[in-house]
């Protein structure tokens, strides 16, 4: 039992009792504490993202190097994982691994496809061209030169208002030659003289042009029609006597002269007296 003395004395609580019975007091955090915590949390998230991105870049770079080594080593290539789409692929840093040249480019770095076997452009030999001067026969035949031909007229035929001639070309050379197309014909005042009027026009009577092969001594013919100058009024024709015909063989620049007597031409070039056919 507690004595009266003890009950009369005031109760003095101890420090331990004060600690348990003290009222709870909440203190506000220092100013700016919440902002500092949010900044540190965001920094930690950024570091994690950077670490993951670096790991993905190094993994993609290793895959590219392994694929390039497999290509350069030849033989069967091990399967390589496909690269992610462009929108999902992380951007590699500028000092990342270099991409080696692919199979369709030059391994030396020139960036050009390998040349085709055989030295690039195909080498084609041109067939030897025949020389018309020596009279040899090429694959298409040598054109008959004027100095290897003899010109004559066969069976003149006087008709109503015109005279029909047959020009005869004889190969006097030692080799075969060819003639194709129309000869060129005009009237001359004299051998080596001036041309009278218009040259011969090409007539359709002889048909289409075909190549004619002439062995030595063989002949080719062309028809020539000469209209009479008397058929035209003198002021319109301007008549002038002609000494003969100047004839260019087909595809030749040298001409032959054929004398003819009693021929009159028209000096007006608008009057066409001559008409010639193809050689045959």
Backbone as JSON, one array per atom type, in Angstrom:
{
  "sequence": "XXXXXXXXXXXXXXXXXXXXXXXXXXXXXXXXXXXXXXXXXXXXXXXXXXXXXXXXXXXXXXXXXXXXXXXXXXXXXXXXXXXXXXXXXXXXXXXXXXXXXXXXXXXXXXXXXXXXXXXXXXXXXXXXXXXXXXXXXXXXXXXXXXXXXXXXXXXXXXXXXXXXXXXXXXXXXXXXXXXXXXXXXXXXXXXXXXXXXXXXXXXXXXXXXXXXXXXXXXXXXXXXXXXXXXXXXXXXXXXXXXXXXXXXXXXXXXXXXXXXXXXXXXXXXXXXXXXXXXXX",
  "N": [[0.83, -1.19, 0.0], [0.35, 2.3, -0.65], [1.88, 4.83, 1.08], [0.66, 7.6, 2.99], [2.3, 9.69, 2.88], [3.62, 9.33, 0.57], [1.54, 9.71, -1.21], [0.85, 12.32, -0.87], [2.9, 13.81, -1.9], [3.8, 15.65, -4.87], [3.55, 14.3, -8.26], [6.22, 13.68, -10.35], [6.92, 13.4, -13.63], [9.05, 11.17, -15.47], [11.82, 11.39, -17.93], [11.53, 9.43, -19.82], [8.84, 8.85, -19.74], [7.85, 11.27, -20.66], [8.75, 11.18, -23.28], [7.12, 9.18, -24.44], [4.63, 10.17, -24.07], [4.58, 12.55, -25.33], [3.19, 15.03, -27.51], [2.39, 14.43, -31.0], [4.23, 16.05, -33.49], [4.15, 17.51, -36.66], [6.42, 18.38, -39.16], [6.91, 20.68, -41.79], [8.4, 19.99, -45.04], [11.61, 21.23, -46.23], [11.73, 24.19, -48.32], [11.48, 23.64, -51.91], [12.14, 20.97, -51.86], [10.49, 18.9, -52.97], [10.68, 19.48, -55.77], [13.38, 18.95, -56.19], [13.47, 16.2, -55.71], [11.81, 15.22, -57.83], [13.4, 16.02, -60.07], [15.69, 14.46, -59.68], [14.6, 11.88, -59.99], [13.74, 11.98, -62.68], [16.23, 12.24, -63.91], [17.36, 9.77, -63.3], [15.67, 8.11, -64.85], [16.32, 8.98, -67.48], [19.01, 8.17, -67.63], [18.67, 5.39, -67.57], [17.3, 4.99, -70.01], [19.23, 5.85, -71.87], [21.21, 3.95, -71.39], [19.92, 1.58, -72.24], [19.5, 2.2, -74.99], [22.15, 2.42, -75.9], [22.97, -0.21, -75.59], [21.32, -1.5, -77.49], [22.28, -0.3, -79.88], [24.97, -1.2, -79.93], [24.48, -3.93, -80.17], [23.19, -4.05, -82.72], [25.29, -3.11, -84.31], [27.19, -5.15, -83.95], [25.86, -7.26, -85.21], [25.86, -6.37, -87.9], [28.62, -6.36, -88.49], [29.22, -9.08, -88.2], [27.7, -10.13, -90.33], [29.0, -8.94, -92.54], [31.57, -10.07, -92.31], [30.95, -12.71, -92.8], [30.16, -12.58, -95.49], [32.54, -11.76, -96.79], [34.12, -13.94, -96.29], [33.27, -15.94, -98.01], [31.7, -18.92, -99.4], [29.06, -20.75, -97.71], [26.69, -18.68, -96.18], [26.01, -17.77, -92.85], [22.78, -17.63, -91.27], [21.42, -14.42, -90.75], [20.02, -12.18, -88.49], [17.2, -10.21, -89.36], [17.29, -6.69, -89.89], [15.77, -4.2, -87.81], [12.77, -2.28, -88.69], [13.05, 1.0, -90.3], [11.83, 3.04, -88.86], [11.86, 2.02, -86.28], [14.5, 1.6, -85.76], [17.33, 2.45, -83.92], [19.22, 5.47, -84.02], [22.47, 5.37, -85.16], [25.58, 6.35, -83.68], [28.0, 8.74, -85.01], [30.54, 7.67, -84.93], [30.21, 5.0, -85.2], [30.25, 1.47, -86.24], [31.57, 0.89, -89.51], [29.85, 0.25, -92.57], [30.42, -2.47, -94.65], [31.29, -2.94, -98.18], [28.73, -4.14, -100.43], [27.8, -7.22, -102.2], [27.47, -6.57, -104.94], [29.16, -4.52, -105.54], [32.42, -3.05, -106.08], [35.09, -4.66, -104.49], [37.42, -3.32, -103.88], [36.72, -0.8, -103.22], [35.98, 0.99, -105.15], [33.36, 1.22, -105.91], [32.08, 0.42, -108.23], [30.5, -1.87, -110.49], [31.86, -5.15, -111.17], [33.81, -5.61, -114.14], [32.61, -7.06, -117.23], [33.31, -10.45, -118.19], [36.03, -10.94, -120.4], [37.0, -8.46, -120.96], [35.31, -6.18, -120.98], [33.94, -4.07, -123.26], [32.79, -5.67, -126.17], [34.92, -7.04, -128.59], [34.82, -6.42, -131.9], [35.43, -7.45, -135.12], [35.7, -5.66, -138.05], [34.53, -6.32, -141.32], [36.86, -6.65, -144.03], [37.16, -3.81, -146.02], [36.38, -3.37, -149.42], [38.42, -2.11, -152.02], [37.56, 0.19, -154.4], [39.33, 1.08, -156.32], [41.18, -0.9, -156.99], [39.7, -2.82, -158.22], [38.86, -5.2, -157.01], [36.62, -7.72, -155.69], [34.35, -7.29, -153.16], [32.34, -8.3, -150.26], [29.84, -7.29, -150.96], [30.15, -6.71, -153.59], [32.08, -4.82, -155.91], [31.78, -1.5, -157.0], [31.36, -0.69, -160.4], [33.89, 1.0, -161.96], [34.31, 4.04, -163.84], [36.53, 4.08, -165.56], [36.85, 1.43, -166.09], [34.87, 0.71, -167.78], [33.12, 0.51, -170.91], [31.26, 2.6, -173.03], [28.4, 2.52, -175.08], [25.88, 2.91, -177.73], [22.84, 1.34, -178.44], [20.72, 0.28, -180.99], [19.1, 2.81, -181.78], [15.88, 4.28, -181.69], [13.62, 5.98, -183.36], [10.77, 7.75, -182.49], [7.42, 9.08, -182.23], [7.95, 12.3, -181.81], [10.13, 11.86, -180.14], [13.29, 10.18, -179.38], [14.41, 6.93, -178.77], [16.97, 5.49, -176.91], [19.32, 2.89, -176.17], [21.49, 2.57, -173.65], [24.6, 1.05, -173.34], [26.68, -0.59, -171.12], [29.84, -1.92, -170.86], [31.9, -4.2, -169.16], [35.22, -3.74, -169.06], [37.28, -4.41, -167.47], [39.46, -6.51, -165.39], [38.29, -7.9, -163.36], [35.26, -8.9, -161.6], [32.53, -6.61, -161.31], [29.97, -4.38, -160.03], [26.77, -2.81, -160.73], [24.24, -0.52, -159.78], [21.08, 0.97, -159.92], [20.34, 4.29, -161.25], [21.88, 5.74, -164.11], [23.58, 8.89, -164.62], [22.71, 11.41, -166.96], [23.34, 13.84, -169.45], [23.27, 16.52, -171.92], [25.97, 17.75, -173.94], [27.81, 20.56, -175.18], [30.18, 20.02, -176.46], [32.84, 17.59, -176.34], [34.06, 17.67, -173.14], [32.96, 20.13, -172.97], [30.33, 22.56, -172.25], [27.37, 21.93, -170.27], [24.14, 21.38, -171.61], [21.09, 22.68, -170.89], [18.67, 20.94, -168.73], [19.56, 18.04, -166.75], [18.99, 14.46, -167.23], [15.87, 13.14, -166.14], [14.65, 10.75, -163.71], [13.07, 8.0, -164.87], [10.16, 5.87, -164.47], [10.0, 3.61, -166.0], [11.8, 1.45, -166.11], [11.47, -0.04, -163.77], [12.12, -1.22, -160.37], [15.28, -0.53, -158.75], [17.99, -2.78, -159.04], [20.84, -4.7, -158.1], [23.39, -5.3, -160.46], [25.56, -7.7, -161.49], [28.64, -7.69, -163.12], [30.7, -9.63, -164.87], [34.06, -9.79, -166.26], [33.87, -8.5, -169.53], [31.09, -8.71, -169.7], [27.81, -7.1, -170.0], [25.67, -4.3, -169.12], [22.48, -2.63, -169.28], [20.64, 0.42, -169.91], [17.71, 2.34, -170.38], [17.18, 5.24, -172.43], [15.44, 8.14, -173.06], [15.01, 10.68, -175.43], [13.54, 13.63, -175.95], [12.36, 15.55, -178.74], [13.69, 18.74, -179.47], [12.35, 20.38, -181.18], [9.72, 20.17, -180.57], [8.99, 22.11, -178.81], [8.26, 25.61, -178.38], [10.56, 27.96, -179.78], [11.29, 30.33, -178.19], [10.66, 29.39, -175.68], [12.19, 27.04, -175.42], [14.88, 27.57, -176.25], [16.82, 26.54, -178.26], [19.8, 24.59, -178.88], [22.66, 23.23, -180.51], [23.88, 19.94, -179.84], [26.82, 18.05, -179.06], [27.05, 15.53, -178.09], [26.53, 12.92, -175.56], [26.9, 13.13, -172.03], [27.69, 10.79, -169.66], [27.24, 9.45, -166.48], [28.16, 6.57, -164.82], [26.22, 4.5, -162.54], [26.54, 5.45, -159.11], [29.04, 6.62, -159.46], [31.6, 9.12, -159.81], [33.09, 9.87, -161.93], [32.79, 10.51, -165.4], [31.59, 9.37, -168.66], [31.96, 10.09, -172.12], [29.81, 10.2, -174.91], [29.74, 10.48, -178.25], [27.3, 12.03, -180.41], [25.49, 12.65, -183.33], [23.52, 15.23, -184.88], [21.81, 16.04, -182.84], [19.73, 18.07, -180.86], [19.47, 20.31, -178.18], [17.69, 21.89, -175.37], [18.31, 24.97, -173.96], [16.97, 26.12, -171.82], [16.41, 25.26, -168.55], [14.02, 24.52, -167.5], [12.76, 22.98, -169.3], [12.48, 19.66, -169.85], [14.15, 17.36, -171.56], [15.34, 14.85, -171.44], [15.1, 11.48, -170.23], [15.73, 8.74, -168.11], [16.24, 5.22, -167.36], [16.64, 2.55, -164.85], [19.67, 0.55, -164.59], [20.03, -2.69, -165.98]],
  "CA": [[0.0, 0.0, 0.0], [1.12, 3.54, -0.74], [1.75, 5.62, 2.32], [0.09, 8.93, 2.83], [3.41, 10.6, 2.5], [3.9, 9.2, -0.86], [0.44, 10.25, -1.97], [0.79, 13.78, -0.73], [3.97, 14.46, -2.71], [3.46, 15.78, -6.32], [4.17, 13.3, -9.16], [7.16, 14.28, -11.34], [7.17, 12.39, -14.69], [10.44, 11.0, -15.92], [12.1, 11.72, -19.35], [11.01, 8.35, -20.68], [7.4, 9.03, -19.84], [7.6, 12.42, -21.53], [8.98, 10.81, -24.68], [6.0, 8.41, -24.93], [3.39, 10.92, -23.98], [4.68, 13.86, -26.01], [2.27, 15.16, -28.66], [3.03, 14.31, -32.32], [4.4, 17.35, -34.16], [4.54, 17.32, -38.05], [7.2, 19.51, -39.68], [6.89, 20.83, -43.24], [9.75, 19.83, -45.65], [12.24, 22.5, -46.63], [11.28, 24.66, -49.64], [12.19, 23.1, -53.07], [12.5, 19.57, -51.7], [9.76, 18.09, -53.94], [11.25, 19.69, -57.11], [14.68, 18.26, -56.27], [13.21, 14.77, -55.84], [11.34, 14.96, -59.18], [14.53, 16.16, -61.0], [16.58, 13.29, -59.57], [13.91, 10.73, -60.56], [13.8, 12.1, -64.14], [17.61, 11.97, -64.33], [17.57, 8.32, -63.26], [14.99, 7.52, -66.02], [17.1, 9.28, -68.69], [20.2, 7.31, -67.65], [18.27, 4.04, -67.95], [17.0, 4.99, -71.44], [20.5, 5.94, -72.61], [21.91, 2.66, -71.28], [19.24, 0.62, -73.11], [19.77, 2.57, -76.38], [23.54, 2.04, -76.22], [23.03, -1.67, -75.74], [20.71, -1.86, -78.78], [23.2, 0.11, -80.95], [26.11, -2.12, -79.97], [24.0, -5.22, -80.68], [23.01, -3.92, -84.17], [26.62, -3.02, -84.95], [27.81, -6.47, -83.97], [25.19, -8.06, -86.26], [26.35, -5.93, -89.22], [30.01, -6.82, -88.68], [29.21, -10.53, -88.41], [27.22, -10.38, -91.69], [30.05, -8.56, -93.5], [32.65, -11.07, -92.25], [30.47, -13.93, -93.46], [30.2, -12.37, -96.95], [33.92, -11.71, -97.28], [34.75, -15.24, -96.13], [32.85, -16.85, -99.07], [31.01, -20.13, -99.0], [27.71, -20.58, -97.23], [26.56, -17.59, -95.24], [25.11, -18.11, -91.75], [21.61, -16.75, -91.24], [21.59, -13.18, -90.0], [18.73, -11.62, -88.12], [16.84, -9.03, -90.15], [17.36, -5.44, -89.17], [14.44, -3.64, -87.52], [12.36, -1.21, -89.62], [13.77, 2.26, -90.14], [11.25, 3.89, -87.81], [12.18, 1.44, -84.98], [15.94, 1.42, -85.64], [17.96, 3.6, -83.27], [20.22, 6.18, -84.82], [23.83, 5.03, -84.73], [26.48, 7.52, -83.6], [28.87, 8.95, -86.17], [31.75, 6.85, -84.84], [29.8, 3.6, -85.15], [30.94, 0.57, -87.19], [31.35, 1.19, -90.93], [29.22, -0.82, -93.35], [31.32, -2.92, -95.72], [30.62, -2.96, -99.49], [27.91, -5.31, -100.72], [28.36, -8.13, -103.22], [27.42, -6.04, -106.3], [30.09, -3.4, -105.69], [33.83, -3.4, -106.16], [35.68, -4.91, -103.18], [38.52, -2.39, -103.65], [36.21, 0.49, -102.78], [35.69, 1.89, -106.26], [31.92, 1.41, -106.0], [31.6, 0.12, -109.56], [30.38, -3.32, -110.71], [33.0, -5.78, -111.85], [33.65, -5.64, -115.6], [32.21, -8.34, -117.8], [34.45, -11.26, -118.67], [36.44, -10.7, -121.78], [37.59, -7.14, -121.16], [34.38, -5.07, -121.12], [33.3, -3.98, -124.57], [33.12, -6.78, -127.06], [35.77, -6.67, -129.71], [34.25, -6.9, -133.16], [36.27, -7.18, -136.27], [34.96, -5.2, -139.22], [34.97, -7.01, -142.53], [37.74, -5.8, -144.84], [36.47, -3.02, -147.06], [36.97, -3.51, -150.74], [38.92, -0.86, -152.6], [37.1, 0.26, -155.78], [40.4, 1.42, -157.26], [41.93, -2.06, -157.47], [38.81, -3.69, -158.98], [38.57, -6.46, -156.34], [35.22, -7.91, -155.36], [34.1, -7.48, -151.75], [31.17, -9.11, -149.96], [28.68, -6.74, -151.66], [30.53, -6.39, -154.96], [32.72, -3.53, -156.12], [31.11, -0.68, -158.01], [32.11, -0.59, -161.65], [34.48, 2.32, -162.16], [34.15, 4.55, -165.21], [37.67, 3.73, -166.4], [36.77, 0.0, -166.41], [33.66, 0.51, -168.57], [33.02, 1.06, -172.27], [29.89, 3.02, -173.25], [27.94, 2.54, -176.48], [24.43, 3.04, -177.91], [22.33, 0.19, -179.18], [19.41, 0.36, -181.63], [18.27, 4.0, -181.62], [14.54, 4.08, -182.23], [12.92, 7.27, -183.46], [9.33, 7.62, -182.38], [6.68, 10.33, -182.41], [8.38, 13.38, -180.94], [11.27, 11.51, -179.29], [14.18, 9.11, -179.83], [14.73, 6.0, -177.68], [18.3, 4.92, -176.97], [19.7, 1.91, -175.15], [22.88, 2.75, -173.24], [25.22, -0.25, -173.06], [27.92, -0.51, -170.32], [30.6, -3.18, -170.94], [33.01, -4.29, -168.21], [36.5, -4.0, -169.74], [38.29, -4.69, -166.46], [39.9, -7.89, -165.19], [37.55, -8.51, -162.26], [33.82, -8.65, -161.59], [32.08, -5.41, -160.62], [28.51, -4.31, -159.98], [26.11, -1.53, -161.0], [22.91, -0.49, -159.19], [20.38, 2.24, -159.96], [20.22, 5.11, -162.45], [23.02, 6.55, -164.56], [23.3, 10.31, -164.83], [22.88, 11.72, -168.39], [23.06, 15.22, -169.87], [23.79, 16.88, -173.23], [27.13, 18.67, -173.91], [28.1, 21.3, -176.43], [31.34, 19.33, -177.05], [33.52, 16.78, -175.33], [34.71, 18.58, -172.2], [32.31, 21.43, -173.07], [29.32, 22.93, -171.26], [26.12, 21.19, -170.26], [23.0, 22.06, -172.23], [19.8, 22.46, -170.25], [18.51, 20.12, -167.53], [19.97, 16.64, -166.89], [17.9, 13.49, -167.38], [15.07, 12.78, -164.97], [14.57, 9.3, -163.53], [11.77, 7.49, -165.29], [9.73, 4.63, -163.82], [9.78, 2.52, -166.95], [12.69, 0.31, -165.89], [11.17, -0.76, -162.54], [12.95, -0.96, -159.18], [16.72, -0.72, -158.94], [18.57, -4.02, -158.55], [22.27, -4.78, -158.39], [23.75, -6.1, -161.63], [26.95, -8.13, -161.44], [29.26, -7.76, -164.45], [32.01, -10.26, -164.99], [34.79, -9.18, -167.38], [33.28, -8.68, -170.83], [29.64, -8.68, -169.66], [27.22, -5.79, -170.22], [24.43, -3.88, -168.47], [21.79, -1.7, -170.17], [19.69, 1.37, -169.36], [16.97, 3.02, -171.43], [17.26, 6.7, -172.46], [14.48, 8.78, -173.96], [15.37, 12.06, -175.77], [12.45, 14.34, -176.66], [12.86, 16.47, -179.76], [13.59, 20.15, -179.1], [11.41, 21.02, -182.07], [8.37, 20.07, -180.01], [8.76, 23.25, -177.94], [8.51, 26.9, -179.04], [11.96, 28.39, -179.65], [11.53, 31.18, -177.02], [10.55, 28.59, -174.44], [13.24, 26.02, -175.39], [16.25, 28.06, -176.43], [17.53, 25.39, -178.86], [21.24, 24.67, -179.07], [23.15, 21.93, -181.0], [24.67, 19.16, -178.88], [27.81, 17.18, -179.68], [26.97, 14.16, -177.59], [25.98, 12.66, -174.23], [27.79, 12.92, -170.88], [27.02, 9.74, -168.89], [27.87, 8.99, -165.23], [27.67, 5.27, -164.36], [25.64, 4.56, -161.19], [27.45, 5.54, -157.96], [30.37, 7.04, -159.91], [31.8, 10.57, -159.98], [33.75, 10.07, -163.22], [31.8, 10.36, -166.47], [31.98, 8.93, -170.0], [31.37, 10.9, -173.19], [29.37, 9.42, -176.06], [29.4, 11.42, -179.34], [26.05, 11.82, -181.13], [25.29, 13.69, -184.33], [22.15, 15.62, -185.18], [21.02, 16.15, -181.61], [19.51, 19.44, -180.43], [18.99, 20.4, -176.81], [17.06, 23.14, -174.95], [19.11, 25.61, -172.91], [16.11, 26.42, -170.67], [16.41, 24.08, -167.68], [12.65, 24.13, -167.19], [12.34, 22.03, -170.34], [13.16, 18.39, -169.59], [14.14, 16.53, -172.77], [15.94, 13.53, -171.2], [14.53, 10.6, -169.19], [16.55, 7.53, -168.07], [15.75, 4.13, -166.5], [17.69, 1.87, -164.09], [20.44, -0.44, -165.33], [19.54, -4.07, -165.79]],
  "C": [[0.86, 1.22, 0.0], [0.83, 4.35, 0.52], [1.17, 6.96, 2.0], [1.12, 9.93, 2.44], [3.68, 10.56, 1.03], [2.79, 9.83, -1.66], [0.34, 11.75, -1.88], [1.82, 14.48, -1.57], [3.55, 14.54, -4.19], [4.25, 14.79, -7.16], [5.0, 14.02, -10.22], [7.47, 13.21, -12.4], [8.63, 12.34, -15.11], [10.57, 11.36, -17.41], [11.55, 10.66, -20.28], [9.51, 8.52, -20.85], [7.07, 10.19, -20.73], [7.77, 12.07, -23.0], [7.79, 10.07, -25.25], [4.72, 9.21, -24.97], [3.47, 12.26, -24.68], [3.76, 13.88, -27.22], [3.03, 15.09, -29.98], [3.05, 15.68, -32.98], [4.91, 17.1, -35.57], [5.23, 18.57, -38.55], [7.1, 19.53, -41.2], [8.28, 20.66, -43.81], [10.31, 21.18, -46.04], [11.73, 22.92, -48.01], [12.13, 24.06, -50.77], [12.53, 21.64, -52.97], [11.8, 18.7, -52.74], [10.32, 18.25, -55.36], [12.57, 18.96, -57.27], [14.47, 16.76, -56.45], [12.73, 14.42, -57.25], [12.48, 15.05, -60.21], [15.44, 14.94, -60.94], [15.92, 12.03, -60.16], [13.94, 10.77, -62.09], [15.19, 11.8, -64.65], [17.89, 10.47, -64.33], [16.9, 7.64, -64.46], [15.78, 7.76, -67.31], [18.34, 8.39, -68.78], [19.85, 5.89, -68.05], [17.98, 3.94, -69.46], [18.28, 5.03, -72.27], [21.24, 4.61, -72.57], [21.27, 1.61, -72.18], [19.52, 0.91, -74.58], [21.18, 2.18, -76.8], [23.68, 0.54, -76.41], [22.45, -2.12, -77.08], [21.64, -1.49, -79.94], [24.37, -0.84, -81.05], [25.68, -3.49, -80.51], [23.8, -5.17, -82.2], [24.33, -3.83, -84.89], [27.31, -4.35, -85.0], [27.19, -7.37, -85.04], [25.68, -7.69, -87.64], [27.75, -6.43, -89.49], [30.04, -8.31, -88.95], [28.74, -10.86, -89.82], [28.28, -10.05, -92.72], [31.17, -9.56, -93.5], [32.22, -12.36, -92.93], [30.51, -13.78, -94.96], [31.61, -12.42, -97.47], [34.59, -13.07, -97.17], [34.34, -16.24, -97.18], [32.13, -18.05, -98.5], [29.61, -19.85, -98.54], [27.67, -19.53, -96.16], [25.62, -18.01, -94.12], [23.92, -17.18, -91.76], [21.84, -15.57, -90.32], [20.21, -12.62, -89.72], [18.45, -10.37, -88.93], [16.89, -7.79, -89.28], [15.96, -4.92, -88.91], [14.07, -2.6, -88.54], [13.04, 0.1, -89.29], [13.2, 3.09, -89.02], [11.54, 3.36, -86.42], [13.67, 1.32, -84.75], [16.57, 2.63, -84.96], [19.03, 4.19, -84.16], [21.61, 5.88, -84.28], [24.67, 6.29, -84.64], [27.42, 7.56, -84.78], [30.11, 8.1, -86.14], [31.42, 5.38, -84.74], [30.53, 2.76, -86.17], [30.58, 0.89, -88.62], [30.74, -0.01, -91.62], [30.11, -1.19, -94.5], [30.57, -2.96, -97.04], [29.85, -4.25, -99.69], [28.49, -6.09, -101.87], [28.4, -7.53, -104.6], [28.29, -4.82, -106.5], [31.5, -3.9, -105.68], [34.4, -3.57, -104.78], [36.82, -3.94, -102.87], [38.03, -1.01, -103.25], [35.88, 1.43, -103.9], [34.21, 2.13, -106.43], [31.35, 1.11, -107.36], [31.5, -1.39, -109.72], [31.6, -3.86, -111.43], [32.77, -5.81, -113.34], [33.27, -7.02, -116.06], [33.43, -9.13, -118.23], [34.76, -10.95, -120.11], [36.88, -9.3, -122.05], [36.6, -6.06, -121.44], [33.72, -5.1, -122.48], [33.75, -5.12, -125.46], [33.92, -6.28, -128.24], [35.2, -7.29, -130.97], [35.15, -6.5, -134.3], [35.4, -6.8, -137.44], [35.45, -5.97, -140.44], [35.85, -6.1, -143.36], [36.99, -5.12, -145.95], [37.18, -3.21, -148.39], [37.36, -2.16, -151.29], [38.47, -0.78, -154.06], [38.21, 0.51, -156.78], [41.09, 0.18, -157.81], [41.03, -3.08, -158.17], [38.5, -5.01, -158.32], [37.11, -6.51, -155.95], [35.1, -8.16, -153.87], [32.86, -8.32, -151.54], [29.94, -8.61, -150.7], [28.99, -6.39, -153.11], [31.11, -5.0, -155.07], [32.01, -2.78, -157.23], [31.99, -0.58, -159.26], [32.59, 0.84, -161.86], [34.35, 2.73, -163.63], [35.3, 4.13, -166.11], [37.74, 2.24, -166.71], [35.53, -0.32, -167.22], [33.81, 1.13, -169.95], [31.55, 1.37, -172.54], [29.57, 3.05, -174.74], [26.42, 2.68, -176.5], [23.96, 1.92, -178.82], [20.92, 0.49, -179.69], [18.64, 1.64, -181.31], [16.95, 3.81, -182.34], [13.8, 5.42, -182.19], [11.43, 7.04, -183.42], [8.68, 8.98, -182.61], [7.14, 11.33, -181.37], [9.55, 13.06, -180.05], [12.08, 10.39, -179.92], [14.53, 8.26, -178.61], [16.11, 5.4, -177.92], [18.41, 3.82, -175.9], [21.18, 2.1, -174.86], [23.44, 1.4, -172.8], [26.54, 0.0, -172.33], [28.6, -1.87, -170.37], [31.77, -3.13, -169.97], [34.28, -4.66, -168.96], [37.62, -4.29, -168.75], [38.61, -6.17, -166.36], [39.12, -8.61, -164.09], [36.07, -8.15, -162.36], [33.51, -7.38, -160.8], [30.56, -5.36, -160.69], [28.02, -2.89, -160.26], [24.7, -1.61, -160.42], [22.31, 0.9, -159.36], [20.44, 2.93, -161.31], [21.56, 5.71, -162.83], [22.59, 8.01, -164.66], [23.64, 10.71, -166.26], [22.55, 13.19, -168.63], [23.67, 15.43, -171.26], [24.94, 17.88, -173.07], [27.27, 19.36, -175.26], [29.25, 20.66, -177.18], [31.95, 18.47, -175.95], [34.35, 17.7, -174.43], [34.08, 19.96, -172.21], [31.28, 21.65, -171.98], [28.07, 22.07, -171.4], [25.02, 22.04, -170.87], [21.74, 21.68, -171.47], [19.84, 21.56, -169.03], [19.03, 18.7, -167.78], [18.74, 15.73, -166.97], [17.18, 13.26, -166.06], [14.99, 11.27, -164.9], [13.16, 8.82, -163.86], [11.43, 6.19, -164.62], [9.67, 3.42, -164.75], [10.62, 1.28, -166.66], [12.41, -0.47, -164.64], [12.11, -0.38, -161.41], [14.41, -1.25, -159.48], [17.17, -2.02, -158.31], [20.05, -4.06, -158.94], [22.52, -5.74, -159.55], [25.24, -6.41, -161.54], [27.48, -8.28, -162.86], [30.62, -8.43, -164.33], [32.75, -9.59, -166.14], [34.16, -9.53, -168.72], [31.76, -8.65, -170.85], [29.11, -7.24, -169.71], [25.98, -5.57, -169.35], [23.82, -2.78, -169.32], [20.86, -0.79, -169.37], [19.01, 2.08, -170.52], [17.07, 4.54, -171.29], [16.26, 7.23, -173.5], [14.9, 10.24, -174.14], [14.23, 12.68, -176.57], [13.06, 15.33, -177.65], [12.64, 17.91, -179.3], [12.58, 20.9, -179.95], [9.98, 20.97, -181.56], [8.0, 21.3, -179.16], [8.99, 24.56, -178.72], [9.94, 27.35, -178.77], [12.17, 29.31, -178.45], [11.48, 30.41, -175.7], [11.71, 27.61, -174.31], [14.63, 26.62, -175.38], [17.11, 26.98, -177.03], [19.01, 25.68, -179.05], [21.73, 23.3, -179.52], [24.02, 21.26, -179.93], [25.62, 18.24, -179.64], [27.72, 15.74, -179.19], [26.41, 14.11, -176.17], [27.09, 12.52, -173.2], [27.07, 11.98, -169.92], [27.87, 9.38, -167.68], [27.32, 7.6, -164.9], [27.1, 5.39, -162.94], [26.72, 4.56, -160.11], [28.87, 5.91, -158.35], [30.41, 8.56, -160.04], [32.58, 10.91, -161.25], [32.75, 9.74, -164.34], [32.44, 9.88, -167.77], [31.27, 9.82, -171.03], [31.04, 10.03, -174.38], [28.96, 10.38, -177.17], [28.09, 11.02, -180.03], [25.84, 13.0, -182.08], [23.8, 13.98, -184.51], [21.25, 15.73, -183.98], [20.94, 17.62, -181.23], [18.94, 19.44, -179.02], [18.32, 21.73, -176.55], [17.89, 23.73, -173.8], [18.28, 25.98, -171.69], [15.98, 25.17, -169.8], [15.01, 23.68, -167.23], [12.07, 23.14, -168.2], [13.16, 20.75, -170.14], [13.02, 17.49, -170.82], [14.56, 15.1, -172.5], [15.23, 12.81, -170.06], [15.27, 9.28, -169.27], [15.95, 6.53, -167.12], [16.94, 3.51, -165.75], [18.44, 0.9, -165.0], [19.9, -1.82, -165.01], [20.4, -5.01, -166.62]]
}
